[in-house]
Structures are given as structure tokens and as C-alpha cells.
Amino acid sequence: MNTIEHWINGTATPAGSSRTAPVHDPATGREQARVLLAEESDVDTAVAAAGKAFESWGNSSLSQRTKVMFAFRELLVRHEDELARIISAEHGKVIEDARGEIVRGREVVEYACGIADALKGSFSDQVSRDVDVHDFHQPLGVVAGITPFNFPIMVPLWMHPIAIATGNTFILKPSERDPSVSNFVARLYTEAGLPDGVFNVVHGDKTAVDAILDHPGIAAVSFVGSTPIAKYVHERGTAGGKRVQALGGAKNHAVVLPDADLEYAADHLTAAAFGSAGQRCMAISVGVAVGSAGDELVEILERKAREVKVGPGTDPASDMGPVVTEAARERVVHSVTRGAEQGATVVVDGRDLKVEGHEAGFFVGPSLLDDVTPDMDAYREEIFGPVLAIVRARTLDEAIAVINANPYGNGTAIFTGSGEAARKFQREVKVGMIGVNVPIPVPMSYYSFGGWKDSLIGDSPIHGPAGVRFYTRAKVVTTRWPHTSASAAAFTFPTSS
């Protein structure tokens, strides 16, 4: 059976121990590979390689860095088919969905291709007599990323291109559930001309995570995952003196007003709730039906949910693949069961779905729950599966109040034909990313991604301008070139004149 090794200092590297974890094909349920699980010594080895590489990469020219990024971008385009197949084989998502995450990740590489503009400093002439001030940004050193299974290429691409383009070296700890694409990306970086040791991949579990958080040679850590782990990463990382980006969970709402095009809204809610089997941090998991929109919206959603084609990700006819593990499937089934027990109406029930020829796969069908209230588990918990819960609200104000009372604040959307309602919504809702007739409002790479409340621990969003700030430190330089060797000095605090 194939063993997936670490990638350290430009080569596949065995682990310091024999610990491994299974990598499954979610469509069949079969174990298809084993991935090595790092020990502290493996993280030490990666940090040493990255630290050595930083000595030269940190002083590389902007031209050299952007040249690598342009080449890397072209390799991502050239190998898009292969990358998509790797992702689908280990995650389970359909091929076209995998292509989508590759494209959205590649957009961050494109932003990194223009890093010279993002790193430009400022200059102030003659702030005092014969005194000038300027500033510039320098990289931190060795930085790391800890990323989730649901976007095995996109989320890491939100991190390492910016980190590397700003002059840092990088250690990636991807999810052990779908690790192979990270090693493939490492090989593409090498082909693009990135020096050995600048990008490294260490596979593992909590042992590797803790080693990264505690290692004194790592200056910063970026994390995307559940809120409890985000809090843990932020607390432990900052306690060790590191900068930490920690993006947590979500419970994303979409408000549908009576004046919306309900067919359009339902179409987009269906795709946003059930695409990638609901395993997206920006998936719509709650629809808030306002006033008279409710009954008709649920009727349309039921029809569309039943039309979703569930099957292997490699089948072009599939709209939605399996969830990532058997445990994930059981969690989704339990959530629908608890919803029914607590009074929700199960309009569409995906618990007993079987895919012919793939009976052992981790499949669960789309489920639609109506009459859900905020005290139910199906509302409170982040299910991370193909379950759409419908909450009824009488007014827009009531819908906004429901969203603002929720502990998460990652993304939200409103479907309406009213500019007045949309403007009120976007100003009053306490959520970081908002869509107006757009169900999954993931910002472009030149904006930053991050939610509010329990969806972002700390205050540092990811990629875009926030990413540049996170991976660099500013220096401010005050300069005087005196006209003569004798210059007046004073014991009082200096002021401009």
C-alpha cells in the first residue's frame, strides 16, 4: 500500500517513527493509502531546513520571488486535471468542485505575483529640517500553516503563496484525511524554481500540531478549522510568542425576503447547502424565510433537494459526492434524527441514501428541515454536512436578530429585490462576509477573508492585504544627513522644526 511521506528540504522524507493513519476513498469506503504521522523530531527537521533556507530566501529579490510565483501559477493551470482527481479521490467532492477550489486558490497566487506593489513602503520628505522618514516591510522567518480537510488545496493556497512571496519560508501541516495534494504542490514549487527548504510539508495529528505551536523556531502560525481547535491554537501559539491567524467554524444564514425571486433563491440555496456535501466553512446551513416567503420557498427547496444527484466524485453526472469519513456520515445522520426528535419537520430525508455499486461509501443524501428554532441542536451545532435548516421569521428585523444572536459570524447572505433592505441588512448584521443575492460571499484574493465572533479567534483575517501584514513586520527609518560634521544636539526630547 502506498505510504505518503513528508516533504522536507525539497524531497520526500520518511518519518522519525512508524506511526501512520489511513487515507480512505470516501466513495468506496476502502483504505487506499497510509500517511506518516510526524513526531516532534520531524517538525524539528522541517524547521531546521526552513530556517537554513530563510537565510537566503529572506534576502532574495522581489523579482526572484515573483518569477517563482508566475511559474507556479502556470503549473497549477497545467496540472489542474491531475490536482482535481487527487482531491476528489481523497476528499470525495466532485471533480468540478475540486476544480473550483483550485481556481480560487490560484487567485491568491496571482495576487502574490504582484507582491512588489503590496510591499511598497512610504516616504516622507523633510519631516524636519534635513530629516526624512521612510518605512519598509520585512519577512518574519519560518512560518507554518495548519489546514483542514474540506479544501485541501485552496486553504493552504490562501497562506503559503503570500508567506513565501513576502520572503518567509513555510511549513504546511495539512489534514491527514486528504494529504496527497500537498505533496504534489510541493513538487510543483520545486519545478517552478523555489529553492529547497522554502516550502515543506509535515503530515500528522495533534503531536505535529503541538510541536508546531511550541517550536521556538516558528514565528507565526495560520490555522483554519473548528472553533474549539482555533481557540486552542490561538491560545497555545500566542503563549509561545507567535503571531496566530485562527479561523474557526460557522453557521451561515441566508435570509430570503418575500420580494426575492424565490426560484433563483432556492436554486442558489440548494447549491450552497449541498455542494461539496455541505463540507464548506461558507456553506449555507440555515435559510431564514421571512413572512410570506416561507411556504413557497420550502416547496421549491424540497423539489430541488430531491433533484440533487448524489454519487462518486469521479462521475460527471454527480452533483454531490460522499462526506469524508464514516464518522462524518454518522454525525450528519444523528443531526437529522435529533432535529426530528426536537420538533423539526423533516421535509427531505437523506439518512438512508444508498448509491448503487458504492454501498460501503460514506454517502448521505441532502436533508431539508423546516420549522427549526434556534434552541434545536440542528440549529446550534455546526453539522458540516448536507443539511439545510429553515427558520421562519416574521420581518427582516427579526431575521437580523436571529443572525446576530448566533455565536458564529463567518458569512451570510440576503436574497431580495430591495436595495433598501439589502443596505439595512449589510449595515446591521454582525457577520464578516456578506452576500447580496450571492449565497457564498468568499472575497476575491485582493480582499481579506475572515468572519466575526467565534468564526475568527483574534483579529487577523487571511490572504489579501491582511495576509501581507500578517507575514511581515514594518520598520520605520528616520534619516538625517548633516551638512557639516558639527551638528547641534540637545538633551530635550527631539521635535520637528
Buried (B, 14 or more C-beta within 10 A) or exposed (E): EEEBBBBBBBEBBEBBEEBBBBBBBBBBBEEBBBBBBBBBEBBBBBBBBBBBBBEEBBEBEBEBBBBBBBBBBBBBEEBBEEBBBBBBBBBBBBBBBBBBBBEBBBBBBBBBBEBEEBBEEEEEEEEEEEBBBBEBBBBBBBBBBBBBBBBBBBBBBBBBBBBBBBBBBBBBBBBBBBBBBBBBBBBBBBEBEBBBBBBBBBBBBEBBBBBBBBBEBBBBBBBBBBBEBBBBBBBBBBEBEBBBBBBBBBBBBBBBBBBBBBEEBBBBBBBBBBBBBBBBBBBBBBBBBBBEBBEBBBEBBBEBBEEBEBBBBBBEEBBBBBBBBBEBBEBBBBBBBBBBEBEBEBBBBBBEBEBEEBEBBBBBBBBBBBBBBEEBBBBEBBBBBBBBBBBBBEEBEBBBEBBBEBEBBBBBBBBBEBEEBBEBBBEEBBBBBBBBBBBBBBBEBBBBBBBBBBBBBBEBBBBBBBBBBBBBEEEEEEEEEEEEEEEEEEEEEEEEE
